[in-house]
Every structure is written in C-alpha cells, then in structure tokens.
Amino acid sequence: MASPTVSESRPGGLRRFGRSLIGTNAQAIAFYVGLFVFWEYASGTLIREYLLPAPSTIVEAMVDQWDPLVSNSWVTLQEILIGFAIGSGAGFLMGVGIFYSGFLRRVLYPGALFTQTVPKIALAPLFIVWFGVGQQPIIAITALICLFPVLINTVAGLESVDPRLLELMHSVSASGWQKFRMIHLPSGLPSIMAGLEVASTLAVVGALVGEFVGANAGLGYQILIANSRLRTDLLFAA
C-alpha cells in the first residue's frame, strides 16, 4: 500500500494547525471578553467605582484627555529612547575599554559595580539640582539605569571566547581589530543583546519613576496629577 506523499499530508496538517490556533485564540478572546464584562458589572456594584473604575469610564477618560495623553506620551517616549541610546552606548564603550585595558578594569570596573548598588531614584534629586526640572534629569536617570546591564554583559560577553579561536587568529597574525571584529564581538553578541534587552525594560521604569520625582511633563507627571485629583479613571488611562 502506497504511503501518502508530503503534498497529500500537508493540507491536513495545516488544517489541524489552523483549527488548533483558532480554538486557542477563541478561548483567550472569550476569557478576556468575560473578564471585561464582569469588570464592567462589578465596578459600582461590588466594588466602589473610585477604587476600580469601569472599562467604559476609563475609555471616556482616555477620549476626554486624549491630547494631553498623546503629548505626555511623546515626552516620555523621547526620554526613554534618548536615555536608552546614551546609556547603552556608554555601557558598550566602557565595557570594551574595561575588557582591553587593565587600568580601566582596576579603576573603573569596581566603581561601576559599587554604583550599581545605589538606588538610582535616590540620585534623582541631585540630577534635578544639576540639570533643573525638565527632560534632562529624566534622561540622565534613564541613561544611568541602562548603562550597567549593558556594561556588565559586554565585559562578560567579550570574555566568553573559545581560546582555540584566539590561538587560530594569533597563528595567522591577526590584528587586535580583526580579533575584536571576527571573534570577540560575534562571541559576545548574545550576552550584549541580553544586556540591551534588560536595559530597554529598565529605561521605561527609569523614565516613569524619574518623572514621579521631578518633571513638568510626561506620563509619570500626568499620573501624579491624576492621583492628586483622585482621578482613578485617568490613572488607568495613563
């Protein structure tokens, strides 16, 4: 008896996969629709609305405050992107310098590790004194938070090189730049990317928390204003 060919069996497998995917998505959609329906009912009946506003109330607040939300979101996004770029770039360059320089490893690396133990939010008032109220201190806080995971992962990644590859490059008289470009950087890239992933998450946290301490714009600032006015619906919208 002839066995089914690949072309004959593939449509059945695709159909089963499609049905499984649709079934999974349908279950998830049904769960969240039910959750929001219960939330809408519970707000104001089982739970006081000022503690947990209904989804419809949150949407109304979002529509009513749409322009301030968009403008403040843009301010926060700028702080996140600029702080992430500065902190990650500085962390990578410092990591490369520490890897190649014994002096920097002895002098800079211990200080960087010690500074990592200091809560960055505790430095926010100092940055506000230095840079004033605005985006500059928030960007500085965000950059400082992003610097350390990239720095540490860059050093660790550049050191995770197979010694046999270095011996091979040495045998062909490769230059330091060639070793870095062809061996160290590709070997350390997974660790560096992991550091960037951590830094991208911390950048969001750093920008928002920094705005809580001292800012005149941004989502964190708008959350503080909503909290001072007891606007729980606007807190959820922001």
BALUMKE-70945 format. One record per residue (C-alpha): residue in three letters; chain; y, z, x. Coordinates in steps of 0.1 Angstrom, whole numbers. Each point is the difference from the previous one (the first is absolute). Example, Ala and Ser with C-alpha at 12.3 -4.5 7.8 and 13.67 -1.06 7.14 Angstrom:
+------+-----+-------+-------+-------+
! type ! mol !     y !     z !     x !
+------+-----+-------+-------+-------+
!  Ala !   A !   -45 !    78 !   123 !
!  Ser !   A !    34 !    -7 !    14 !
+------+-----+-------+-------+-------+
This chain:
+------+-----+-------+-------+-------+
! type ! mol !     y !     z !     x !
+------+-----+-------+-------+-------+
!  Met !   A !     0 !     0 !     0 !
!  Ala !   A !    33 !   -10 !    15 !
!  Ser !   A !    25 !    27 !     7 !
!  Pro !   A !    35 !    -2 !   -14 !
!  Thr !   A !    26 !   -16 !    23 !
!  Val !   A !    32 !    16 !    11 !
!  Ser !   A !    20 !   -22 !   -23 !
!  Glu !   A !   -22 !    10 !   -30 !
!  Ser !   A !     2 !    37 !     6 !
!  Arg !   A !    36 !     3 !    10 !
!  Pro !   A !    15 !    -5 !   -35 !
!  Gly !   A !   -22 !    28 !   -14 !
!  Gly !   A !    11 !    24 !    28 !
!  Leu !   A !    37 !    -9 !    -6 !
!  Arg !   A !    -4 !     6 !   -37 !
!  Arg !   A !   -16 !    34 !     6 !
!  Phe !   A !    28 !     9 !    24 !
!  Gly !   A !    26 !   -11 !   -24 !
!  Arg !   A !   -15 !    20 !   -29 !
!  Ser !   A !    -2 !    30 !    23 !
!  Leu !   A !    36 !    -4 !    11 !
!  Ile !   A !    13 !    -4 !   -36 !
!  Gly !   A !   -21 !    30 !   -11 !
!  Thr !   A !    14 !    22 !    27 !
!  Asn !   A !    36 !   -11 !    -6 !
!  Ala !   A !    -4 !     4 !   -38 !
!  Gln !   A !   -13 !    36 !     5 !
!  Ala !   A !    30 !     8 !    23 !
!  Ile !   A !    25 !   -16 !   -24 !
!  Ala !   A !   -15 !    19 !   -30 !
!  Phe !   A !     1 !    33 !    19 !
!  Tyr !   A !    37 !    -4 !    10 !
!  Val !   A !    10 !   -12 !   -35 !
!  Gly !   A !   -17 !    30 !   -15 !
!  Leu !   A !    17 !    23 !    25 !
!  Phe !   A !    34 !   -13 !    -8 !
!  Val !   A !    -6 !     2 !   -37 !
!  Phe !   A !   -11 !    36 !     3 !
!  Trp !   A !    30 !     7 !    23 !
!  Glu !   A !    24 !   -15 !   -26 !
!  Tyr !   A !   -16 !    22 !   -27 !
!  Ala !   A !    -1 !    32 !    20 !
!  Ser !   A !    36 !    -2 !    11 !
!  Gly !   A !    20 !    19 !   -25 !
!  Thr !   A !   -30 !    12 !   -19 !
!  Leu !   A !   -24 !    17 !    24 !
!  Ile !   A !    25 !     2 !    29 !
!  Arg !   A !    37 !     5 !    -1 !
!  Glu !   A !    17 !   -34 !     6 !
!  Tyr !   A !    24 !    14 !    27 !
!  Leu !   A !   -31 !     9 !    20 !
!  Leu !   A !   -19 !   -32 !    -5 !
!  Pro !   A !    21 !   -28 !   -16 !
!  Ala !   A !   -19 !   -28 !   -18 !
!  Pro !   A !    -5 !   -34 !    16 !
!  Ser !   A !    23 !   -16 !   -25 !
!  Thr !   A !    27 !    25 !     9 !
!  Ile !   A !    -5 !    -7 !    37 !
!  Val !   A !     3 !   -38 !    -7 !
!  Glu !   A !    32 !     6 !   -20 !
!  Ala !   A !    15 !    20 !    29 !
!  Met !   A !   -10 !   -27 !    25 !
!  Val !   A !    16 !   -27 !   -21 !
!  Asp !   A !    31 !    21 !    -6 !
!  Gln !   A !     4 !     8 !    38 !
!  Trp !   A !   -13 !   -34 !    12 !
!  Asp !   A !    31 !    -9 !    21 !
!  Pro !   A !     2 !    34 !    19 !
!  Leu !   A !   -38 !     0 !     5 !
!  Val !   A !     1 !   -35 !    15 !
!  Ser !   A !    30 !     7 !    23 !
!  Asn !   A !   -14 !    33 !    12 !
!  Ser !   A !   -35 !   -15 !     5 !
!  Trp !   A !    16 !   -26 !    22 !
!  Val !   A !    17 !    27 !    21 !
!  Thr !   A !   -32 !    19 !     4 !
!  Leu !   A !   -19 !   -32 !     9 !
!  Gln !   A !    25 !    -9 !    27 !
!  Glu !   A !    -4 !    35 !    15 !
!  Ile !   A !   -37 !    -3 !    -1 !
!  Leu !   A !    -1 !   -35 !    17 !
!  Ile !   A !    26 !     7 !    26 !
!  Gly !   A !   -14 !    34 !     9 !
!  Phe !   A !   -35 !   -13 !     2 !
!  Ala !   A !    10 !   -29 !    22 !
!  Ile !   A !    20 !    22 !    24 !
!  Gly !   A !   -25 !    28 !     1 !
!  Ser !   A !   -31 !   -23 !     4 !
!  Gly !   A !    17 !   -22 !    26 !
!  Ala !   A !    11 !    30 !    20 !
!  Gly !   A !   -34 !    16 !    -3 !
!  Phe !   A !   -18 !   -31 !    12 !
!  Leu !   A !    23 !    -5 !    30 !
!  Met !   A !    -2 !    37 !     9 !
!  Gly !   A !   -38 !    -2 !    -3 !
!  Val !   A !    -1 !   -29 !    24 !
!  Gly !   A !    23 !    17 !    24 !
!  Ile !   A !   -20 !    32 !    -1 !
!  Phe !   A !   -32 !   -20 !     6 !
!  Tyr !   A !    13 !   -18 !    31 !
!  Ser !   A !    22 !    28 !    15 !
!  Gly !   A !   -15 !    32 !    13 !
!  Phe !   A !    36 !    15 !     1 !
!  Leu !   A !     6 !    -7 !   -37 !
!  Arg !   A !   -35 !    13 !    -9 !
!  Arg !   A !     8 !    33 !    18 !
!  Val !   A !    36 !     4 !   -12 !
!  Leu !   A !     3 !   -18 !   -34 !
!  Tyr !   A !   -34 !     3 !   -15 !
!  Pro !   A !    -2 !    38 !    -2 !
!  Gly !   A !    35 !     1 !   -14 !
!  Ala !   A !    -9 !   -25 !   -27 !
!  Leu !   A !   -31 !    19 !   -10 !
!  Phe !   A !    20 !    32 !    -2 !
!  Thr !   A !    27 !   -16 !   -21 !
!  Gln !   A !   -28 !   -12 !   -23 !
!  Thr !   A !    -6 !    36 !   -10 !
!  Val !   A !    36 !     5 !   -12 !
!  Pro !   A !     4 !    -7 !   -38 !
!  Lys !   A !    22 !   -31 !    -1 !
!  Ile !   A !    17 !    12 !   -31 !
!  Ala !   A !    13 !    30 !    19 !
!  Leu !   A !    20 !   -25 !    22 !
!  Ala !   A !    16 !   -16 !   -30 !
!  Pro !   A !    31 !    23 !    -1 !
!  Leu !   A !     5 !    -6 !    37 !
!  Phe !   A !    -1 !   -38 !    -5 !
!  Ile !   A !    25 !     3 !   -29 !
!  Val !   A !    24 !    18 !    24 !
!  Trp !   A !    -5 !   -27 !    26 !
!  Phe !   A !     1 !   -31 !   -23 !
!  Gly !   A !    17 !    13 !   -31 !
!  Val !   A !   -12 !    -4 !   -36 !
!  Gly !   A !   -13 !   -35 !    -8 !
!  Gln !   A !   -28 !   -22 !    11 !
!  Gln !   A !     2 !     6 !    38 !
!  Pro !   A !   -16 !    35 !     0 !
!  Ile !   A !   -27 !   -11 !   -24 !
!  Ile !   A !    -9 !   -30 !    22 !
!  Ala !   A !    -1 !    24 !    30 !
!  Ile !   A !   -23 !    24 !   -17 !
!  Thr !   A !   -23 !   -29 !   -12 !
!  Ala !   A !     0 !   -15 !    35 !
!  Leu !   A !    -9 !    33 !    16 !
!  Ile !   A !   -29 !     6 !   -25 !
!  Cys !   A !   -13 !   -36 !     7 !
!  Leu !   A !     3 !     3 !    38 !
!  Phe !   A !   -28 !    25 !     7 !
!  Pro !   A !   -31 !   -15 !   -17 !
!  Val !   A !     8 !   -34 !    16 !
!  Leu !   A !     7 !    16 !    34 !
!  Ile !   A !   -33 !    20 !     0 !
!  Asn !   A !   -21 !   -29 !   -13 !
!  Thr !   A !    15 !   -24 !    24 !
!  Val !   A !    -9 !    21 !    30 !
!  Ala !   A !   -35 !     7 !   -13 !
!  Gly !   A !    -5 !   -37 !    -8 !
!  Leu !   A !    11 !   -13 !    34 !
!  Glu !   A !   -23 !    25 !    16 !
!  Ser !   A !   -31 !   -11 !   -20 !
!  Val !   A !    -9 !   -29 !    22 !
!  Asp !   A !   -34 !    -8 !    13 !
!  Pro !   A !     1 !     6 !    38 !
!  Arg !   A !   -22 !   -31 !     5 !
!  Leu !   A !    27 !   -22 !   -15 !
!  Leu !   A !    25 !    15 !    25 !
!  Glu !   A !   -24 !    -7 !    28 !
!  Leu !   A !    -3 !   -36 !   -11 !
!  Met !   A !    38 !    -4 !    -2 !
!  His !   A !     3 !    16 !    35 !
!  Ser !   A !   -26 !   -23 !    14 !
!  Val !   A !    21 !   -31 !   -10 !
!  Ser !   A !    32 !    16 !    14 !
!  Ala !   A !    16 !     2 !   -35 !
!  Ser !   A !    36 !    14 !    -1 !
!  Gly !   A !    10 !    31 !   -18 !
!  Trp !   A !    16 !   -20 !   -28 !
!  Gln !   A !   -32 !   -21 !    -4 !
!  Lys !   A !   -21 !    32 !    -2 !
!  Phe !   A !    23 !    14 !   -26 !
!  Arg !   A !     1 !   -32 !   -21 !
!  Met !   A !   -36 !    -9 !     2 !
!  Ile !   A !   -18 !    34 !     3 !
!  His !   A !    21 !    31 !    -8 !
!  Leu !   A !    19 !   -13 !   -30 !
!  Pro !   A !   -29 !   -16 !   -18 !
!  Ser !   A !   -22 !    31 !     6 !
!  Gly !   A !    27 !    23 !   -12 !
!  Leu !   A !    11 !   -20 !   -30 !
!  Pro !   A !   -23 !    18 !   -25 !
!  Ser !   A !    14 !    34 !    11 !
!  Ile !   A !    36 !   -13 !     0 !
!  Met !   A !    -4 !   -15 !   -35 !
!  Ala !   A !   -15 !    33 !   -12 !
!  Gly !   A !    32 !    18 !    13 !
!  Leu !   A !    22 !   -26 !   -18 !
!  Glu !   A !   -19 !     7 !   -32 !
!  Val !   A !     6 !    37 !     3 !
!  Ala !   A !    36 !    -6 !     9 !
!  Ser !   A !     6 !   -22 !   -30 !
!  Thr !   A !   -11 !    28 !   -23 !
!  Leu !   A !    20 !    26 !    18 !
!  Ala !   A !    31 !   -23 !    -1 !
!  Val !   A !     1 !     2 !   -38 !
!  Val !   A !    -5 !    38 !     0 !
!  Gly !   A !    26 !     4 !    27 !
!  Ala !   A !    27 !   -21 !   -17 !
!  Leu !   A !    -5 !    18 !   -34 !
!  Val !   A !    -1 !    35 !    15 !
!  Gly !   A !    30 !    -8 !    22 !
!  Glu !   A !    20 !   -10 !   -31 !
!  Phe !   A !    -9 !    33 !   -16 !
!  Val !   A !    18 !    18 !    29 !
!  Gly !   A !    31 !   -20 !     3 !
!  Ala !   A !     8 !   -34 !   -15 !
!  Asn !   A !    25 !   -16 !   -23 !
!  Ala !   A !   -23 !   -28 !   -12 !
!  Gly !   A !   -37 !    -8 !    -3 !
!  Leu !   A !   -29 !     9 !   -21 !
!  Gly !   A !    -2 !    35 !    14 !
!  Tyr !   A !    36 !     5 !    -8 !
!  Gln !   A !    -5 !   -13 !   -35 !
!  Ile !   A !   -30 !    24 !    -5 !
!  Leu !   A !    22 !    29 !    10 !
!  Ile !   A !    27 !   -10 !   -25 !
!  Ala !   A !   -26 !    -4 !   -27 !
!  Asn !   A !   -15 !    34 !     9 !
!  Ser !   A !    34 !    17 !    -2 !
!  Arg !   A !     5 !   -15 !   -35 !
!  Leu !   A !   -35 !    10 !   -11 !
!  Arg !   A !    -7 !   -37 !    -7 !
!  Thr !   A !   -38 !     1 !     4 !
!  Asp !   A !    -3 !   -35 !   -15 !
!  Leu !   A !    23 !   -13 !    28 !
!  Leu !   A !   -20 !    19 !    26 !
!  Phe !   A !   -31 !   -20 !   -11 !
!  Ala !   A !    19 !   -32 !    -1 !
!  Ala !   A !    13 !     4 !    35 !
+------+-----+-------+-------+-------+
